[in-house]
Amino acid sequence: MKTKAAVLYEQNQPLVIEEITIPEPMEGQVLVKIIASGICRTQINEIKGEKGPDKFLPHTIGHEGAGIVQRVGRKVKKVKAGDHVVLTWIKGIGLDISSSKYENNKGVAINSGAISTFMEYAIISENRLVVIPDEMPFNEAALLGCAIPTGAGIIKNSINLNKEKSISIFGIGGIGASALLYASSIGCSKIIAVDVNEKKLKFAMDIGATQTINSKTENVISRIKEITDNNGTDYAVECSGKKEAMEAAFASINNKGTAVIAGNLKYGEKISINPFDLILGKKIIGTWGGETKPDTDIPLYAKMFLSGRLKLGKLITHKFNLEEINEAINLIEKGEVVRAIIEL
């Protein structure tokens, strides 16, 4: 059996769209027909070499999506043929099979990790799948693989935000917009969106931000102090992957506040903070996928969507087919996209 896939052969080069041969699912593996995939900034960092050297080239790519189970390998108990599933990079319940191999039409081995989603069919590790209701649309379901678990998970799990607290969100891409959308869904009364793109700031207001700051034209720290009666916010979430944004997020919280770093800097790049701020009581933490437990959190987000509480469709600003994936990546890099979906 063959599938069309986007393959990374060389860093800093476009993905190659080609036909590759699919192996049979082995123990703990599942063959999934992928209907929709999101494009995360992490994959772009991987393509551009911003995560460091890549020893697995050539390989498939993509880590959030939704589709339908076709076949299951031995000892798979979590899913069965016909199930609608979310594909997520975050490990959940089930067997953990870290890799598989495909082959292109020239006989070259194509590496693959536990999950890949930039392809029509894929072999996926059992623990990267979560069953969802059949009525859940696939485009919105794809967001439950990374954007929502990370962004909403930060609000729900990492900081356990309540509506009395204030928060600033730096970078209104897929993760930042997901955090903002979830914060708004629980009734948070002060949500400050920070970005350099006026279109994204307008979008942030449309999905629940109470104030916006353009960090290209305004002093972020001064504006946040002004908005919060010179206190700073209780929380800041940095999702842009920019050094200056990380430093500003920490500097702009109050002395009991917490800054959460979700963005990825380029390989080897570092940030600077004033250590005296730590003595005053400020905290800075990282997050690993919003501390998500996929098998409980993803069904919750699906339920919130189906009940109308979590309006996931608002996050999807662009749709592409697989052949347009390099165009989609270029638009994301230019800051024109909140979340793009590849429709397979």
N, C-alpha and C positions, 0 to 999 in steps of 0.2 A: 504494500500500500504506500502511496506517495502523498505528500502534502506540499503546498506552497508555503514558503517561510521567508522571513527576513533574517539574514545571517550576517554576523559581524566577522569579517575576515581580517580587518586591519583597523587599528585605532585611528581616529581622525579622518576616516573615510566613510562614504555613504554605506548604508546597509545594502546587501545584495539580495534581491528577490529572486529566489530560485526554487526548483522542485527538489525535495529530498525524500529519501526512503525512511519510512517509520518502522522501528523495530516492534516486535510483539511486547506487550506489557509483561514485565517480569514480576516476581514476588513483590508485593507492596506498591505496584505501579498501576496507573489507570490511564486508558486512552480516552481523551476528551476531544469532542468537536467544539472548537472555540468559536463563539458567535460574536463576542465583543472583547476588546482589550483597551485598557487605558495606557497612556504614555506618561511615565513618571520621570521627573528630573534626574533621579538616580541612574536610569538607563542612559540618559544623555551624557551624564558624567562618565559613565562606563565607556560609551562610544568615543568620547573626546579624550579619553585617557586621563581624566581628572581624578580618578581613584587610584592611579598608579599603573604600573605595567600589568598587562593581561597575559597570564601564562596558559590560558585555556583556548586561545584562538585556533581555528575558527569555531564560533559557537552561536547557538540560537540565543534569543534575548526576549525580555518582557516579563513582568512579574505581577500584573494584576489583570484579571479578566473574568469572563463568565461563559459558560457553555453547557454542553450536554454529555453525560458519560456514555461512551460507546461500548467499551469492554473493560473488564477488571482482571488484574493478575491474581495469582495465588495469595491467600491469606488476607486479601482486602475485605474488610467487614463494614467499612464506614459508608461506602456508596455502592450503587448497583447501576446497571445499564438503564438509561432513560432518565436518571436523576438530573435535575437542573442544579448546577453547582457554581459557586464562586471559587476562583483560583487566586490564592494569596501567597505571597512570599513568607508570611508569618507562620511559623510552625504551630500546628494544632495537634489534635488527637490522631493517632494512626501511625502506620509504619513510615519511617523516615528514610527514603532512598535518595541519596544525594545527587546522583547523576545518571545519565543515559547517553547513548550515542546514536546519531542518525548518519546518513551517508548521502553525498550528493551524486549527481549523474556521472561524475568522473571517478567515483569510488573513493573520494576523499572523506575521511571521518569528520563529522560535525559534532562537536561536544554540546552537551546540554546539561543544565543543572536540574534541581528537583522540580523546577517550574519554568516554563517558557510560554509566552502568550502571543508573540508576533508571528503567528502561523495558524493555518486552518485546522490542523489536528495536532495534538501534542501528547507526549507521555509525561504524566504528572505523578509526583509522589503522593501517596494516600493522605499524608498529614498536611498537604497544602490545599485540600479541598473541603468545602463546607456546603452541605445541601441547603438549597433555598426553595421557597414556594414556587410552584410552576407559574403563578400569576405575576411574579416579579419580572419586569422587563430586563432584557440582557444588558442594554447600554447602562442603565442605572446600577444594575447588579455588579458590573465590572468595577465600579468605583469602590465597592465593598472589599476589593482585594488589597488596596493600599491607601488610596487618598482618604477615605473615610476612617478606616481603622487607625491610621496614624493621626490625622487631624482631629477627628472627633474623639479618638482615644486619648489624646493629650488632655482634652477638656474633661472627659469622663473619668479616666483612670489615673493619669499622671498628676493632675492637680485637683481633681474632684471639685471643679468650679461650681459655686452656687450663685444665684441671681443677685445677691447683695454685693458681690465683689466686682471689681473693675479689671479689664484685660485689654492689652494692646496686642495686635497681631501684625507681625512684620513679614510682608510678602504674601500677596493674594494670588498665589498659584493654586494648584490642586490641594495641597496640604493646608495652606493658610485659609483658603476658602472653605474647606471642610471643617476646620476648627471654628471658623466664624459662624458657619451655618448651624453647627451643633450648639454653640454658645447661645445663639439667638433662639434656637428651639427650646432651650430650657429657661428662657426669660431673663438672661443676663442684661442688666440695665445700662451698662457702660462698656461698649465694645469699640475700640479705636483701631481702625485699619490703617496701616502704613505701607506705602508703595511708591514707586517712581512713575507709575503709569496712570494717567488720569482716567482712562477707560476702566481700568481695574478698580480704581477707587470708587467710581460711579457704580460699578458692579457690586462692590462691597456694601454700599448703601442699600442696594436693591435686595441683598440677602440678609440684612440685619445689622450692619454697622451703625453705630450712633454718631460717630465722628470719623473723619478721615484726615490723614496728613500726607502730603506729597513730600517725601524726604529729599527730592531733588531741589525743591524750591523753598522748603521750610526747615527750621531747626527743630528736629524731632523731639529732642529732650525738653527744650523750652516749651513747645506746644503741648506735650503731654503733661508737664507740670501745670501749665495754664488751665488745661481741661480738668485736672484733678485737684484744683485748689492748692497747688504747690506741693502735693503729696507724692505724686507718682502713682502708677497703677499697682494693683495687688499682684497681677501676673503679667508677664510678657511672653509671647510665643514667637520665636524666630523661625521662619520657614523659607527665607530667601536664599540661604547659603552664601550670604555676603558677610565678610569680616566686619564691615562698618555697622551693619544691621545687628549682628550679634552683640557688639560692644554697646550700641545704643539701647538695645533691649534690656541689657543688664543695668545700664546707667539710669534708665527711666523708671524703674520700679521703686516702690517705697521701701523703707528699711525693714519691713516685715515681708517684703514681696519675694516672688520666685520668678526667675527667668528660665524658660525651657528652650533649649537649642535643638531644633529639628532639622535645620538645613545642613548641607554638606559643603564644607570648604574644599578648595582644590587640595590635592595631595601635598602634604608638607606645609601648608599654610597654617598660621596660628593667630589667635586673638589675644588682646591685652585687656585686663580689667584692673581696677584699683582694689588691692586686697583689703584695704581699710573698710570698704563697703561690706565685706564679709563679716568683719568684726562688728559692724553696726547691725547686722542681722539679715542682710540680703542673702539669697540663695541662687545658685545657678546649677541646673541639672540638665542632663541629656534625656533622650527618650528613644526607646527601641520599638518602633511600630506602635507608639501610643500605649505601650504595655498591654496590648490587646490579647485577649484569649479568644481566638477565632471562633471556636465552637459555641461560645455563649454570646459574644459581642456581635458577630456578623448577623446571626438570626434576629437579635434585638434591633439592629439598624434596619434590616429588611422589614421588620414589623412596623417600625416607626415610619418608614417610607410608605408602606401599604395603607397605613392609617392616616396619612397626610401630614404627619408631624415633621418629617424630615424630607424636604423638597429637593431630592438629589438631582432631578432634571435640570435645575437652575445652574448646577456646576458645569454641565456639558456645554461648552461654547463652540466647539468645532468637531466635525465628523469627517473621517477620511476612509478610503479603502486601503488595503495592504500595499498596493502599488504606489500609493501617495505617502508612504510613511516617512520618507526622507524630507519631503515638503513639510509634513507635520512637525517634524523635529526642528527644522529651520524656523518655523513660526513660533514654536515654544521658546527657542533660544532668543528670539527677538522680543519676547515678553508680550506677545499678542494673544496668548492662550491661557485660559484658566485650567480647563481639563479637556484634552482631546480624546476622542474615542476612535479606534480603528474598528470598523464594521467588517466582519469576515463572512 
